[in-house]
Amino acid sequence: MSAGMHDGVSKLWVMNRDGGLDLSGFQDEVEAIDHLVRVALLKKIPKERIQEAVAKALKHLDPRPRECNRHKDCDVADAQAKEKGHAGADHCHDECCEECFGN
């Protein structure tokens, strides 16, 4: 019998349909990360290796504004839309959007 997705592997490692981690049983991503670090320590993965991985991951914390096809700064666009009485701006993340890029 070959090992598969249901062989006792932590659900945390299984990707959900939206492409993110399955966080079943965890309050949020931070709690899940804490769990992963604790499991890595229990498996005797060197602390230095874990610290390297965390430092590398933290480089993704970038102050660049959130953007989409329609806005260079989506948060500013949302704030401007709310000032006009709307719930927020319309955003587009479709890589093949004919409305944003033409045909």
LOPAKE-462603 format. One record per residue (C-alpha): x negated, y, z negated; residue number from 0; chain. Coordinates in steps of 0.001 Angstrom, whole numbers, plus 500000, padded with zeros to 6 digits. Layout:
<rs>
xx = X yy = Y zz = Z seq = NUM mol = A
...
</rs>
This chain:
<rs>
xx = 500000 yy = 500000 zz = 500000 seq = 0 mol = A
xx = 498539 yy = 503332 zz = 500997 seq = 1 mol = A
xx = 498516 yy = 506387 zz = 498784 seq = 2 mol = A
xx = 501098 yy = 508969 zz = 499683 seq = 3 mol = A
xx = 502886 yy = 512067 zz = 498493 seq = 4 mol = A
xx = 504736 yy = 510110 zz = 495777 seq = 5 mol = A
xx = 501844 yy = 508221 zz = 494168 seq = 6 mol = A
xx = 501720 yy = 510278 zz = 490992 seq = 7 mol = A
xx = 499873 yy = 513233 zz = 492489 seq = 8 mol = A
xx = 500772 yy = 516448 zz = 490688 seq = 9 mol = A
xx = 503625 yy = 518301 zz = 492383 seq = 10 mol = A
xx = 501464 yy = 521403 zz = 492196 seq = 11 mol = A
xx = 499356 yy = 520132 zz = 495088 seq = 12 mol = A
xx = 502344 yy = 519595 zz = 497371 seq = 13 mol = A
xx = 503173 yy = 522475 zz = 499675 seq = 14 mol = A
xx = 506801 yy = 523556 zz = 499738 seq = 15 mol = A
xx = 508651 yy = 524309 zz = 502949 seq = 16 mol = A
xx = 507831 yy = 528036 zz = 502743 seq = 17 mol = A
xx = 504116 yy = 527266 zz = 502796 seq = 18 mol = A
xx = 503487 yy = 528068 zz = 499122 seq = 19 mol = A
xx = 502712 yy = 525769 zz = 496237 seq = 20 mol = A
xx = 505549 yy = 523816 zz = 494645 seq = 21 mol = A
xx = 505794 yy = 525461 zz = 491226 seq = 22 mol = A
xx = 508280 yy = 523011 zz = 489718 seq = 23 mol = A
xx = 507714 yy = 522951 zz = 485980 seq = 24 mol = A
xx = 505742 yy = 526201 zz = 485909 seq = 25 mol = A
xx = 507006 yy = 529674 zz = 485046 seq = 26 mol = A
xx = 505009 yy = 531297 zz = 487866 seq = 27 mol = A
xx = 501839 yy = 531061 zz = 489942 seq = 28 mol = A
xx = 499632 yy = 532311 zz = 487106 seq = 29 mol = A
xx = 500841 yy = 529532 zz = 484792 seq = 30 mol = A
xx = 500192 yy = 527016 zz = 487577 seq = 31 mol = A
xx = 496648 yy = 528355 zz = 488062 seq = 32 mol = A
xx = 496023 yy = 528075 zz = 484317 seq = 33 mol = A
xx = 497173 yy = 524456 zz = 484485 seq = 34 mol = A
xx = 494860 yy = 523724 zz = 487420 seq = 35 mol = A
xx = 491865 yy = 525179 zz = 485569 seq = 36 mol = A
xx = 492671 yy = 523092 zz = 482486 seq = 37 mol = A
xx = 492997 yy = 519929 zz = 484590 seq = 38 mol = A
xx = 489700 yy = 520728 zz = 486331 seq = 39 mol = A
xx = 487994 yy = 521096 zz = 482947 seq = 40 mol = A
xx = 489465 yy = 517784 zz = 481749 seq = 41 mol = A
xx = 488104 yy = 516126 zz = 484885 seq = 42 mol = A
xx = 484687 yy = 517476 zz = 483873 seq = 43 mol = A
xx = 484309 yy = 519741 zz = 486895 seq = 44 mol = A
xx = 481441 yy = 522058 zz = 485948 seq = 45 mol = A
xx = 482607 yy = 525346 zz = 484468 seq = 46 mol = A
xx = 480306 yy = 527233 zz = 486841 seq = 47 mol = A
xx = 482042 yy = 525670 zz = 489857 seq = 48 mol = A
xx = 485458 yy = 526672 zz = 488505 seq = 49 mol = A
xx = 484199 yy = 530207 zz = 487841 seq = 50 mol = A
xx = 482870 yy = 530399 zz = 491419 seq = 51 mol = A
xx = 486241 yy = 529309 zz = 492804 seq = 52 mol = A
xx = 488122 yy = 531821 zz = 490650 seq = 53 mol = A
xx = 485714 yy = 534637 zz = 491580 seq = 54 mol = A
xx = 486146 yy = 533788 zz = 495267 seq = 55 mol = A
xx = 489942 yy = 533741 zz = 494899 seq = 56 mol = A
xx = 489932 yy = 537081 zz = 493086 seq = 57 mol = A
xx = 488334 yy = 538684 zz = 496143 seq = 58 mol = A
xx = 491794 yy = 538391 zz = 497714 seq = 59 mol = A
xx = 493023 yy = 541049 zz = 495281 seq = 60 mol = A
xx = 492618 yy = 543826 zz = 497773 seq = 61 mol = A
xx = 494032 yy = 547322 zz = 497315 seq = 62 mol = A
xx = 494990 yy = 547503 zz = 501008 seq = 63 mol = A
xx = 498636 yy = 548425 zz = 501521 seq = 64 mol = A
xx = 501173 yy = 545774 zz = 502403 seq = 65 mol = A
xx = 501945 yy = 546102 zz = 506129 seq = 66 mol = A
xx = 504162 yy = 544626 zz = 508820 seq = 67 mol = A
xx = 504748 yy = 545118 zz = 512545 seq = 68 mol = A
xx = 506719 yy = 548301 zz = 511865 seq = 69 mol = A
xx = 504775 yy = 549928 zz = 509004 seq = 70 mol = A
xx = 501160 yy = 550505 zz = 508026 seq = 71 mol = A
xx = 502304 yy = 550801 zz = 504371 seq = 72 mol = A
xx = 505512 yy = 548908 zz = 503632 seq = 73 mol = A
xx = 505748 yy = 550178 zz = 500043 seq = 74 mol = A
xx = 505771 yy = 553800 zz = 501261 seq = 75 mol = A
xx = 508358 yy = 552894 zz = 503915 seq = 76 mol = A
xx = 510553 yy = 551267 zz = 501243 seq = 77 mol = A
xx = 510253 yy = 554319 zz = 498974 seq = 78 mol = A
xx = 511195 yy = 556670 zz = 501832 seq = 79 mol = A
xx = 514193 yy = 554494 zz = 502745 seq = 80 mol = A
xx = 515357 yy = 554462 zz = 499101 seq = 81 mol = A
xx = 515113 yy = 558265 zz = 498969 seq = 82 mol = A
xx = 517570 yy = 558297 zz = 501893 seq = 83 mol = A
xx = 519969 yy = 556027 zz = 499987 seq = 84 mol = A
xx = 519061 yy = 552705 zz = 501638 seq = 85 mol = A
xx = 518126 yy = 549511 zz = 499795 seq = 86 mol = A
xx = 514765 yy = 549526 zz = 501569 seq = 87 mol = A
xx = 513136 yy = 549706 zz = 504985 seq = 88 mol = A
xx = 513532 yy = 547063 zz = 507677 seq = 89 mol = A
xx = 510337 yy = 545033 zz = 507947 seq = 90 mol = A
xx = 509234 yy = 542601 zz = 510646 seq = 91 mol = A
xx = 506619 yy = 539873 zz = 510248 seq = 92 mol = A
xx = 507449 yy = 537936 zz = 513424 seq = 93 mol = A
xx = 504249 yy = 537507 zz = 515454 seq = 94 mol = A
xx = 506282 yy = 537198 zz = 518678 seq = 95 mol = A
xx = 508845 yy = 539931 zz = 518014 seq = 96 mol = A
xx = 509996 yy = 541326 zz = 521362 seq = 97 mol = A
xx = 511530 yy = 544362 zz = 519625 seq = 98 mol = A
xx = 508191 yy = 545300 zz = 518038 seq = 99 mol = A
xx = 505813 yy = 544291 zz = 520826 seq = 100 mol = A
xx = 507943 yy = 544304 zz = 523988 seq = 101 mol = A
xx = 507953 yy = 541517 zz = 526501 seq = 102 mol = A
</rs>
